[in-house]
C-alpha cells in the first residue's frame, strides 16, 4: 500500500489541506533538533575535556561519532521509510534521539558519551530524510512544495548557526550536559504531535527490502566520510588512516551500485542519476557545501586568530551570513518561479563567487563593512543555490522513492561538508606551511612546530618571546592571510564550475496544470474508501482529456506522482463520479 493511511484520514478530517502547514511546522522543529546537535557541542568541548578527561582519540570520537554515524545511515533509513512508512521511522527516530540525549547529558565516562553520540547519529539518520520525504508527500503541488522547502532550508541554516550560541549560553550558566538535555522538552512535544498530525506515506513496497544492499551503502559511506574527515584533520592522503577507509568505502559503494542495477526491486533506483536534473542537483549540493563549510571554518579562524575577536564577537560577525541564508530560503519559492532552476542555481553560484572574491580584500586589519557585505552575499548566494538544487532533486525523483532521494541529498550534504574542510584546508596548509619553515632569527624546531597551524604558531611565539617570538608571530599572520587569499581564489573557481554545471538544469519550473494539482492534493490526503465523499452525477464530472493536448498526462502517471495505489487513482474512480475540482 502507498500514499497516506489512517493518519492521513485524521489529517483530512481535522481540516484538510490547511493542516499541511502544521505538518511543515513539526518537520521543521524536527530538523532544528538535528541541526542544533550537529554544532551545539563545539563550544562545550573544553568543559567536557576538563570533566571527563578523554584522550586525544576519545575526544576526536566524541566530536565525530554523531556526524559519521548519521551520514552512514541516511540511505539505510531513508529507503527503509519508503518501505515500512516514513512517519513510523520518524517517530522511532524521535524516541532514539530522546534516549541518546539523556544518556549523553549524564555520561560519566568518555566511552559512554561516545556511545550516546553514536546513538544520536542513528536517531538523526532516521529523522533527516524522513522530514524531507514526508514534506514531498504532503505538498504534491510543486509551487507550495517550493515554499515549504524554502522554509525547511531556512530552519536548517538557523539551527546550524544557533547551535554554538545556545551551547555557549548553557555551558556558561549550567553544565556541559545541558546542551543535550535541552532536546528532551522538544521531543516530549514532538512525539504526541507527530503521532497525531503526521500522515503516513510509503513507496510502492514491491519486493523485499535489500538488507545487504543497505549495509553495503552504510559501510561504504562511512568509509568515504571517515577518510575525508581524516584528510580534513591534516593527515596526508597516503596515510593508512586516510587511504584505507577511502579505498574500502569506494569499493563498497561500487558493489552497492552494481547490486542495485541487477536487482528487480532495487533499494535505490540508480537510474535516477541518469537524469541530468537529478545528478546535476546532487553535484551542486556537494559543491555548495564544499564552499560553505570550508569557508566558514577559515573565516572563524581568521576572525579569532588574525583579528583577535572573542568567540562571542566572532559569532555576532557571522550572524549576517545566517540571516541572509534564512532570507534566501524564505523567498526561494518566488525566486524559483520567476527565474527557473537553471538561472537560480547558476546565479546563486555566481553571487557566491563574487562574495568570495570580495573577501580576498581582507587583510591583517579589521574591515567590518567589507566583511559584513561579503558574508551577506555569501549566505544569500549559497542558500539560493542549495534551495534550487534541493527542490529540483526532490521534484525529479519519483514520489515512491522520496525517502531514498532525500537520503541521497542529505548524504551529498555531509560529503560536501567533509570535502570542503579537507580540500580548502589542504590548500591553506600548502600555502601557509612552506613560508614558516625557514625564518631568520627563529630556531628551526620552532619554525617546524609553527608550520602546523596559526594557533600553534602563536603558542610557540609566546614561549620564545623577545624579537624572535615577535618575528614568528608576524610571519605566521602574514602567511595565514596569504594562504587565505589563495584559498578564496580556489573556492571562487570551484563555485564558477558549479555555475557552469547548473546549466544542465531545466530553464523553467515545470508545474502541472491547476486542475491536476488539486486532484493530486486530494489524492495525497485521501484515506480509506469509506472516508470519501458521496459520488457525484455524470453532469458534474470533468473529463481529464479536456486539457490542452500539450498539458495532457496519463492517469497512471498522475496517480503514481500523487502516491496513490493502483486501482485508486482518478481513472479507476471515474465510475464513482468524483469531481476533480
Secondary structure, DSSP 4 states (H G I P E B T S, - for coil): --S--HHHHHHHHTTGGGGHHHHHHHHHHHHHHHHHHHHTTGGGHHHHHHHH---HHHHHHHHHHHHHHHHHHHHHHHHHHHHH-HHHHHHHHHHHHHHHHHHHHT--SHHHHHHHHHHHHHHHHHHHHHHHHHHHHH--SHHHHHHHHHHHHHHHHHHHHHHHHHHHHHHHHS-TTHHHHTHHHHHHHHHHHHHHHPPP------S---HHHHHHHHHHHHHHHHHHHHHHTT--TTSHHHHHHHHHHHHHHHHHHHHHHH-SS-SS-GGGGGSHHHHHHHHHHHHHHHHHHHHHHHHHHIIIIIS---HHHHHHHHHHHHHHHHHHHHTHHHHHHHHHHHHHHHHHHHHHHHHHHHHTT--SS--HHHHHHHHHHHHHHHHHHHHHHHHHHHHHS-GGGHHHHHHHHHHHHHHHHHHHHHHHHHHHHHHHHHHTS--TTS-HHHHHHHTS-HHHHHHHHHHH-HHHHHHHHHHHHHHHHHHHHHHHHHHHHHHHHHHHHGGGS-SS-----HHHHHHHHHHHT--SGGGSPPP--GGG---GGGS-GGG---HHHHHHHTTPPTTSSTTTTGGGT----
